Amino acid sequence: MKNKKIIVCDAIHSKGFELLNKEKDIDVIDAVKVPKDELLKLLADVDVAITRSSTDVDEKFLNSAKNLKAIVRAGVGVDNVDQEGCSRRGIIAMNVPTANTIAAVELTMAHLLGTARSFPNANNHLKLDRVWKREKWYGVELCGKKLGVIGFGNIGSRVALRAKSFEMDVVAYDPYISASKATDLGIGYTENFEDILACDFITIHTPKNKETEDIISYDEIAKMKDGVRLVNCARGGLYNEKALYEGIKSGKIAYAGIDVFSYEPATDHFLLDLENICVTPHLGANTLESQEKIALQAAEAAVSAARGISYPHALNLPIKAEDLPPFVEPYLELVQKMAFMAAQINKAHIKSVKIEAEGEVGEYVKSLLTFALVGSLKESIGNKINYVNAEFVANEKGIETKYEAKPSTSGYKNKITIKLTTDKSVTNISGTVFGENEQRIVGINGFKFDFKPKGKMIVFKNSDVPGVIADISTILAKSGVNIADFRLGRDEHGLAMAVILVDEDISKKLINELNSLETCIWAEYAVL
């Protein structure tokens, strides 16, 4: 099979390149230092492109990339990606929204402390002006103050928890979450935005869109208490910058901490003329750790997309992710991986695909079906299957599709199961998500497991008798295959199933050798 091509258009951490280069079925093009006009010449037969803010994914780029299947924006912002143009061409656009979470959270806390104690000003007064004047720099304590958090996602929720450890009284405003997401953490929740405006400190952690642009402007600032302190480490333009300027200048706002601006680089921005403001040049993701995470997650997403396994954090799907609660998104990715795994261990003509969903995710089970179909059919028809045509292709092939929402009876808050029926057999795979995005496969054909849907794995069903594990280990060792993890499930009928994660590729010959063991019922190989 022809190798897939991934081009890296902008600089990423070396760990990302290491991950890409170790994949034997991937050819990597390092175009980091290639001038942008020459970059277009390298795109013709590329499957996936990894970009950052330096490369515009515009008409020229897309017209040059005739074979492109996916774009991975190594970071959060996608202002330089023509999502509509990608959609017209059937190209999936993705970003990496969570890799810089801790970096952004900690920068926000630094700005909160800065607004309370005027550290930057005191530093400059002593270091640059050589003035020792302690009485000039009286601040306020975070302890006992009320913090309003606008947006309670990955970053906002973590800021709230850290602020709580400073003994602040924290209240969250986010109309797209259930109140329990905050209250379960001991954080207050409000549906009344004016409760936020009444706080001593306010920080914002939302995307920038029509709803949130200028969410804090003249009228909102007028309703705030005198001496309020504001922080924005999310997106420029969430606070109306002219209103912010007037508020600081008048003294209504005692201090502001700003990391992002409506236009950048903001070297001549009018906010820089004010004394009571600490500014940083968009440093939210600027830690060594987050840059490594961004590179690794972008590389993993690119490999997964090149293989057609899944498209993490896809932005332009026919199912609008923004219309779904945040907890549903990882289930979209998980069900596609589960379906792809089911098709690999049950290779035969597909007769039906059924999705069952337990818990709250059951409300969105129909949305899961499209992703399950893409995963199921990828093994047999490759790149011809996509999110747009999945249901049409299934109907054309006479594949019956079903979905069902069920009450939770398994002990999991949410659980999804794919049932893939072929001419050969029936395969059931169940999965769940712990926390925000800890995906797990928890069952295969009635055997209980707990493993991440990632990597190279042998699935081995056998009679539950002594010596089986030793036999498997001997065969793998003889072939130079290292076992990375070994998960075992057993039933009450004298049968067992193992999921063996390995570091090396597994040949058909090796699978045949495992199948020839007397205790083996069947063995198959899958890659996720």
C-alpha positions, 0 to 999 in steps of 0.5 A: 500500500502506498505511503501517506504524505504529511507536510509540516509547513511551520515550525513545531517542537522536535517531538512532533517530528519524532512521532511522525518519522517513526511511522513506517506508512507515513512519508514526512515532508519538512517544509518549515524553512521553505518560502511560502511561494515555493511551498505551494509546489510541494502540496500536489500529492500531500494527504495531510498538512500541519500548519501554524499561524505563519501559513495561510490556508487560502484559495492558493493553498487549497488549489495547489493541494489536489490530494489533501484530505485534512488540515491540522492547525497546530494550535487553537486559532483558525483565523488563517484557515479557509474552513468554507473552502476546505468544506467545499473540497471535502477537506477536514479542518482540525485544530489542537485546542487543549494542548496549551490549557495549563499554560493559558491557565497559569498565565491567567493566574499570573495576570490575576496576581499582577492586577492585584499587586501591580508587580510589573509597575513595581518592578519597572519603578525599581529596576528601570527608574531605580526608585525604592518607594514601597508606599506607592505600591499598595495592592489588594488581596485575592483572598475573600474577593469575588471572581467572575469567570466568563466561560467555564470550559477547559481553561475557565474551570481550571482558573476557577479551581486555582482561584478557589485555592486562593480562597476567592469566592468564585462564580461562573457564567456559561449558558452552554453548561449545566450548573452542576459542572460548576457546583460539583466543584464547589464553584458558584454558577449564575445565569444572570450576567449582571452577577458577573459584573458585580464581582471584584475581579473578572476573567474571560475564557470564551471563543471569539464569535458574534455572541462574545465579541465586545461582551464587555463594553461601555454599558457593562463597565458602567455597571461594574463596581468601582475599582474592578480588575479585569483579565483577558488571556483568551481572545482579543476583542472580547473586551471592547478595547476603547471602552476598556481604555476609558474605564482604566483612564477614568479609574473605574477599572483599577487595573487590567491584565491583557494578553490578547489584542484585536490586532496583533502585533500590538506594538502601537496599541493605545492601551500601552499608554496606560499605567494601570495595565499589565500587557503580554504579547499573546503568551498563552501557549508560550511554555516549553511544555505546551509547545511539546504537547501541541506538536505531539497532538498535532502529529497524532491527529495528522497520522490518524487523519492520514490513515482515515481512522479519526479526525480529532477536533474537526471544525467543519463537519456536517454535524455542527460540533458547536451545536452539541454539548462539549462532552459529546465531541470525544464520543464522536471520535471514540465511536469512529475508532471503535467502528474502525476497530470492529471492521478490522477484527471482523473482516467481511461484507457488512450487513448492518451497523447499530449504535446504542448509547446509554446516559446523557449521550443517548440524546445525540445517538443519531449524530454518532451514527455518521461517525460509526459508518465512516469508521466501519467502511474505512477498512473496505473502501478507504478514502471514498468514504467521508462524513458527507456521503457516509449514509448514502454509501451505506444505503447504496451497499444495502447496509442496515443502520440503526441507533438506539438510546437506552437508560444507563444500566452499566454503571457508567455515566455514559456508554456507547456500543457499536454492533457490527454485523457481517456475513461472518459474525457479529462484533460488539465494542463498547466505550466511554469517556472519563473526565473531559477526553479520556477515551476508553474501550470497556468491552468487546463481545461481552468481555470487560476491558479498560484500554485506550483506543490507540496503537497497534493491537492483537485481539485474541480469543481463546479457551481459558486454560493454562499456558495460553499467555506463555504461548502467545509471548513465545510466538511474539518474542520469536518474531521480535515483537515487544508487548507494550500492554496486555489486557485480559477479559474472561467470562463464565463459560471457560473463554477468555479474550486478550487485547495485546498492544505491541510496538511493532507492525504485525504481519499476516504470517504472524497472525496465522501462527497465532491462529494455529494455536490449539487454544486459539478460537480466533486472532485478528490485528487492528491499528488505531 
